[in-house]
Amino acid sequence: MAIQMPTELLDGCVLGILSNGDYYGYALTQKVQEDIPISESTMYPVLRRLKKNNFLSTYDEPFQGRNRRYYRITREGRARLNEVTTEWIEFKSQIDKLIGGAIR
């Protein structure tokens, strides 16, 4: 995909996934990569930023002798997801209007 993913949309995608349940870092990265071509090195700064802004919380669970860090959306994260969703719907509508004639 030649179009770059803006930070706000990537944040919204991560929050959207986590609104359906908790994920550990690698599994969350894999889930995003199913639809968006991003690298693992892109995801961890996103997760740190979302946690710093209190949109996510974390907890560790043991797995095969190691800990997995799980991410969970917070109340603030759900509010932010609603904001991003609203902004996305408006933005998408505007873009669709501009290029709509070209889409077949």
C-alpha positions as CSV (number, residue, x, y, z in Angstrom):
1,M,0.0,0.0,0.0
2,A,1.5,3.3,-1.1
3,I,-0.7,5.5,1.3
4,Q,1.0,6.0,4.6
5,M,-1.0,5.2,7.8
6,P,-1.4,8.4,9.9
7,T,-0.6,8.0,13.6
8,E,-4.1,8.8,14.7
9,L,-5.6,6.1,12.5
10,L,-3.1,3.5,13.6
11,D,-3.9,4.4,17.2
12,G,-7.6,4.0,16.4
13,C,-7.0,0.6,14.8
14,V,-5.1,-0.7,17.8
15,L,-7.8,0.7,20.2
16,G,-10.5,-0.9,18.0
17,I,-8.9,-4.3,18.2
18,L,-8.4,-4.0,21.9
19,S,-12.0,-3.0,22.4
20,N,-12.9,-6.6,21.6
21,G,-10.4,-8.1,24.1
22,D,-6.9,-8.1,25.5
23,Y,-3.9,-9.0,23.4
24,Y,-0.2,-9.5,24.1
25,G,2.2,-7.5,22.0
26,Y,3.2,-9.9,19.3
27,A,-0.4,-11.2,18.8
28,L,-1.6,-7.7,18.5
29,T,1.0,-6.9,15.9
30,Q,0.0,-10.0,13.9
31,K,-3.6,-8.9,14.1
32,V,-2.9,-5.5,12.7
33,Q,-0.6,-6.9,10.0
34,E,-3.5,-9.0,8.7
35,D,-4.9,-5.8,7.2
36,I,-2.2,-3.1,7.3
37,P,1.4,-3.5,6.2
38,I,3.3,-2.3,9.3
39,S,6.5,-3.6,10.9
40,E,6.8,-4.9,14.4
41,S,9.1,-2.0,15.2
42,T,6.3,0.4,14.4
43,M,3.8,-1.2,16.9
44,Y,5.7,-1.0,20.1
45,P,6.2,2.8,20.1
46,V,2.4,3.0,19.3
47,L,1.6,0.8,22.3
48,R,4.0,2.8,24.6
49,R,2.4,6.1,23.5
50,L,-1.1,4.8,24.0
51,K,-0.2,3.6,27.5
52,K,1.5,6.9,28.3
53,N,-1.7,8.7,27.4
54,N,-3.7,6.3,29.6
55,F,-5.6,4.8,26.7
56,L,-4.1,1.4,27.5
57,S,-3.1,-0.5,30.7
58,T,-0.9,-3.6,30.8
59,Y,-0.5,-6.7,32.8
60,D,1.9,-9.7,32.6
61,E,0.9,-13.3,32.3
62,P,3.4,-16.2,32.5
63,F,3.7,-18.3,29.3
64,Q,6.2,-21.2,28.9
65,G,8.6,-19.8,31.5
66,R,8.4,-16.2,30.2
67,N,6.0,-13.3,30.7
68,R,3.8,-12.0,28.1
69,R,2.7,-8.3,28.4
70,Y,-1.0,-8.0,27.6
71,Y,-2.6,-4.7,26.6
72,R,-6.1,-3.7,27.7
73,I,-8.1,-0.7,26.6
74,T,-9.1,1.8,29.4
75,R,-12.1,4.0,29.8
76,E,-10.0,6.9,28.4
77,G,-9.0,4.6,25.5
78,R,-12.7,3.9,24.7
79,A,-13.4,7.6,24.6
80,R,-10.5,8.2,22.3
81,L,-11.6,5.3,20.1
82,N,-15.0,7.0,19.8
83,E,-13.3,10.3,18.8
84,V,-11.1,8.7,16.2
85,T,-14.1,6.8,14.8
86,T,-16.1,10.0,14.4
87,E,-13.2,11.8,12.8
88,W,-12.6,8.9,10.5
89,I,-16.2,8.8,9.3
90,E,-16.1,12.5,8.5
91,F,-12.7,12.3,6.8
92,K,-13.6,9.2,4.8
93,S,-16.8,10.9,3.6
94,Q,-14.9,13.9,2.4
95,I,-12.4,11.8,0.5
96,D,-15.1,9.6,-1.0
97,K,-16.8,12.8,-2.3
98,L,-13.6,14.0,-3.9
99,I,-12.5,10.8,-5.5
100,G,-15.9,9.0,-5.6
101,G,-16.2,9.4,-9.4
102,A,-12.9,7.5,-9.8
103,I,-14.0,4.5,-7.7
104,R,-15.7,1.7,-9.6
